[in-house]
Amino acid sequence: MDVLLLLAQGLTNRQIAARLYLSPRTVDKHVERLLAKTHSPNRVALAAHASLPVSP
């Protein structure tokens, strides 16, 4: 979830990795999985998906 929120703020994978004390490759994998899970074609669509309201 942290990766998605930072991605939605416009951070690069390298910046996300530095903020979360992860390797850039780990962040790459997280982003790949998020793209697949949400069926998003790219980071922009994934960021838009992150801003959608969540129903209880």
DSSP file (Angstrom, degrees, kcal/mol; ACC not computed):
  #  RESIDUE AA STRUCTURE BP1 BP2  ACC     N-H-->O    O-->H-N    N-H-->O    O-->H-N    TCO  KAPPA ALPHA  PHI   PSI    X-CA   Y-CA   Z-CA
    1    1 A M     >        0   0    0      0, 0.0     4,-2.4     0, 0.0     5,-0.2   0.000 360.0 360.0 360.0 -39.4    0.0    0.0    0.0
    2    2 A D  H  >  +     0   0    0      1,-0.2     4,-2.3     2,-0.2     5,-0.2   0.904 360.0  52.3 -61.2 -40.7    2.9    2.4    0.8
    3    3 A V  H  > S+     0   0    0      1,-0.2     4,-2.5     2,-0.2    -1,-0.2   0.929 109.9  48.7 -61.3 -44.9    4.3    1.8   -2.7
    4    4 A L  H  > S+     0   0    0      1,-0.2     4,-2.4     2,-0.2    -1,-0.2   0.905 110.8  49.7 -63.0 -43.1    1.0    2.6   -4.3
    5    5 A L  H  X S+     0   0    0     -4,-2.4     4,-0.9     2,-0.2    -1,-0.2   0.904 113.7  45.2 -64.4 -41.5    0.5    5.8   -2.3
    6    6 A L  H  <>S+     0   0    0     -4,-2.3     5,-1.9     2,-0.2     3,-0.3   0.877 111.5  52.7 -70.4 -37.0    4.0    7.1   -3.1
    7    7 A L  H ><5S+     0   0    0     -4,-2.5     3,-1.8     1,-0.2    -2,-0.2   0.911 106.0  54.3 -61.6 -42.1    3.6    6.1   -6.7
    8    8 A A  H 3<5S+     0   0    0     -4,-2.4    -1,-0.2     1,-0.3    -2,-0.2   0.745 101.5  59.5 -65.3 -22.6    0.4    8.1   -6.8
    9    9 A Q  T 3<5S-     0   0    0     -4,-0.9    -1,-0.3    -3,-0.3    -2,-0.2   0.490 124.2-105.0 -82.8  -3.4    2.4   11.1   -5.5
   10   10 A G  T < 5 +     0   0    0     -3,-1.8    -3,-0.2     1,-0.3    -2,-0.1   0.574  67.8 150.4  95.2  10.2    4.6   10.9   -8.6
   11   11 A L      < -     0   0    0     -5,-1.9    -1,-0.3     1,-0.1     2,-0.1  -0.442  43.7-121.3 -75.8 149.9    7.7    9.4   -7.1
   12   12 A T     >  -     0   0    0     -2,-0.1     4,-2.7     1,-0.1     5,-0.2  -0.377  29.0-104.4 -80.0 166.6   10.0    7.2   -9.2
   13   13 A N  H  > S+     0   0    0      1,-0.2     4,-2.7     2,-0.2     5,-0.2   0.898 123.6  52.2 -58.9 -40.0   10.7    3.6   -8.2
   14   14 A R  H  > S+     0   0    0      2,-0.2     4,-2.0     1,-0.2    -1,-0.2   0.903 110.6  47.1 -64.3 -41.0   14.2    4.7   -7.0
   15   15 A Q  H  > S+     0   0    0      2,-0.2     4,-2.2     1,-0.2    -2,-0.2   0.898 112.3  50.1 -67.0 -40.4   12.7    7.5   -4.8
   16   16 A I  H  X S+     0   0    0     -4,-2.7     4,-2.4     1,-0.2    -2,-0.2   0.927 109.4  52.0 -62.1 -44.8   10.1    5.1   -3.4
   17   17 A A  H  X>S+     0   0    0     -4,-2.7     5,-2.4     1,-0.2     4,-0.7   0.911 110.1  48.3 -58.7 -44.1   12.9    2.6   -2.6
   18   18 A A  H ><5S+     0   0    0     -4,-2.0     3,-0.5     1,-0.2    -1,-0.2   0.906 112.3  48.5 -64.5 -41.7   14.9    5.2   -0.8
   19   19 A R  H 3<5S+     0   0    0     -4,-2.2    -1,-0.2     1,-0.2    -2,-0.2   0.878 119.4  37.5 -65.7 -38.0   11.9    6.4    1.3
   20   20 A L  H 3<5S-     0   0    0     -4,-2.4    -1,-0.2    -5,-0.2    -2,-0.2   0.365 108.4-118.8 -98.5   5.0   10.9    2.8    2.2
   21   21 A Y  T <<5S+     0   0    0     -4,-0.7     2,-0.3    -3,-0.5    -3,-0.2   0.914  71.2 129.7  56.6  45.8   14.4    1.5    2.7
   22   22 A L      < -     0   0    0     -5,-2.4    -1,-0.2    -6,-0.2    -2,-0.1  -0.781  65.3 -98.5-119.2 165.7   13.9   -1.1    0.0
   23   23 A S     >  -     0   0    0     -2,-0.3     4,-1.8     1,-0.1     3,-0.4  -0.586  31.8-119.5 -79.8 151.1   15.9   -2.0   -3.1
   24   24 A P  H  > S+     0   0    0      0, 0.0     4,-2.5     0, 0.0     5,-0.1   0.856 115.3  57.6 -57.4 -34.3   14.8   -0.5   -6.4
   25   25 A R  H  > S+     0   0    0      2,-0.2     4,-2.2     1,-0.2     5,-0.2   0.881 103.4  52.4 -64.9 -37.8   14.3   -4.0   -7.7
   26   26 A T  H  > S+     0   0    0     -3,-0.4     4,-2.2     2,-0.2    -1,-0.2   0.918 110.4  47.7 -63.0 -43.2   11.8   -4.8   -4.9
   27   27 A V  H  X S+     0   0    0     -4,-1.8     4,-2.7     2,-0.2     5,-0.2   0.907 108.2  55.7 -64.5 -41.5    9.8   -1.7   -5.7
   28   28 A D  H  X S+     0   0    0     -4,-2.5     4,-2.5     1,-0.2    -2,-0.2   0.929 109.2  47.1 -53.7 -46.8    9.9   -2.7   -9.4
   29   29 A K  H  X S+     0   0    0     -4,-2.2     4,-2.4     2,-0.2    -1,-0.2   0.902 110.7  51.3 -64.7 -41.9    8.3   -6.0   -8.5
   30   30 A H  H  X S+     0   0    0     -4,-2.2     4,-2.5     2,-0.2    -1,-0.2   0.929 111.5  47.6 -60.5 -44.8    5.7   -4.4   -6.3
   31   31 A V  H  X S+     0   0    0     -4,-2.7     4,-2.7     2,-0.2    -2,-0.2   0.916 110.2  52.4 -64.0 -43.1    4.7   -2.0   -9.1
   32   32 A E  H  X S+     0   0    0     -4,-2.5     4,-2.1    -5,-0.2    -1,-0.2   0.922 111.7  46.5 -57.5 -44.7    4.6   -5.0  -11.6
   33   33 A R  H  X S+     0   0    0     -4,-2.4     4,-2.9     2,-0.2    -2,-0.2   0.893 111.8  50.6 -66.9 -39.6    2.2   -6.9   -9.2
   34   34 A L  H  X S+     0   0    0     -4,-2.5     4,-2.1     2,-0.2     6,-0.3   0.906 109.7  50.7 -64.3 -41.5    0.1   -3.8   -8.6
   35   35 A L  H  X>S+     0   0    0     -4,-2.7     5,-1.7     1,-0.2     4,-0.6   0.921 114.3  44.4 -60.9 -44.0   -0.2   -3.2  -12.4
   36   36 A A  H ><5S+     0   0    0     -4,-2.1     3,-0.6    -5,-0.2    -2,-0.2   0.921 113.0  50.4 -67.2 -44.6   -1.3   -6.8  -12.9
   37   37 A K  H 3<5S+     0   0    0     -4,-2.9    -1,-0.2     1,-0.2    -2,-0.2   0.867 118.5  37.1 -62.7 -38.0   -3.7   -6.9  -10.0
   38   38 A T  H 3<5S-     0   0    0     -4,-2.1    -1,-0.2    -5,-0.2    -2,-0.2   0.448 103.7-126.7 -95.2  -1.1   -5.5   -3.7  -11.0
   39   39 A H  T <<5 +     0   0    0     -4,-0.6    -3,-0.2    -3,-0.6    -4,-0.1   0.841  53.0 161.1  56.6  34.6   -5.3   -4.5  -14.8
   40   40 A S      < -     0   0    0     -5,-1.7    -1,-0.2    -6,-0.3    -2,-0.1  -0.710  38.7-149.1 -87.4 135.3   -3.7   -1.0  -15.2
   41   41 A P  S    S-     0   0    0      0, 0.0     2,-0.3     0, 0.0    -1,-0.1   0.715  73.8  -3.9 -77.2 -19.5   -1.8   -0.5  -18.4
   42   42 A N  S  > S-     0   0    0     -7,-0.1     4,-2.0     1,-0.1     5,-0.1  -0.944  80.8 -85.6-160.9 177.6    0.7    2.0  -16.9
   43   43 A R  H  > S+     0   0    0     -2,-0.3     4,-2.6     1,-0.2     5,-0.2   0.827 120.3  57.1 -64.7 -33.8    1.7    4.0  -13.8
   44   44 A V  H  > S+     0   0    0      2,-0.2     4,-2.1     1,-0.2    -1,-0.2   0.936 109.4  44.5 -64.5 -46.0   -0.6    6.8  -14.6
   45   45 A A  H  > S+     0   0    0      1,-0.2     4,-2.3     2,-0.2    -2,-0.2   0.874 112.7  52.9 -65.2 -36.7   -3.7    4.5  -14.6
   46   46 A L  H  X S+     0   0    0     -4,-2.0     4,-1.8     2,-0.2    -2,-0.2   0.906 108.4  49.7 -64.9 -41.4   -2.4    2.9  -11.5
   47   47 A A  H  X S+     0   0    0     -4,-2.6     4,-0.9     2,-0.2    -2,-0.2   0.893 110.6  50.2 -63.9 -39.8   -2.1    6.2   -9.8
   48   48 A A  H >< S+     0   0    0     -4,-2.1     3,-0.6     1,-0.2     4,-0.3   0.898 108.2  53.3 -64.0 -39.9   -5.7    7.1  -10.8
   49   49 A H  H >< S+     0   0    0     -4,-2.3     3,-1.2     1,-0.2    -1,-0.2   0.867 103.9  57.1 -61.6 -36.8   -6.8    3.8   -9.4
   50   50 A A  H 3< S+     0   0    0     -4,-1.8    -1,-0.2     1,-0.2    -2,-0.2   0.772 102.5  55.1 -66.3 -25.8   -5.2    4.6   -6.1
   51   51 A S  T << S+     0   0    0     -4,-0.9    -1,-0.2    -3,-0.6    -2,-0.2   0.471  82.2 110.1 -90.0  -0.6   -7.2    7.8   -5.9
   52   52 A L  S <  S-     0   0    0     -3,-1.2     2,-0.0    -4,-0.3    -3,-0.0  -0.477  78.8-103.7 -71.8 144.1  -10.6    6.0   -6.2
   53   53 A P        -     0   0    0      0, 0.0     2,-0.5     0, 0.0    -1,-0.1  -0.369  30.3-130.9 -67.7 148.3  -12.7    5.9   -3.1
   54   54 A V        -     0   0    0     -3,-0.1    -3,-0.0    -2,-0.0     0, 0.0  -0.869  15.2-135.1-102.1 129.3  -12.8    2.6   -1.2
   55   55 A S              0   0    0     -2,-0.5     0, 0.0     1,-0.1     0, 0.0  -0.614 360.0 360.0 -83.1 144.9  -16.2    1.3   -0.2
   56   56 A P              0   0    0      0, 0.0    -1,-0.1     0, 0.0    -2,-0.0   0.481 360.0 360.0 -68.9 360.0  -16.6    0.0    3.4
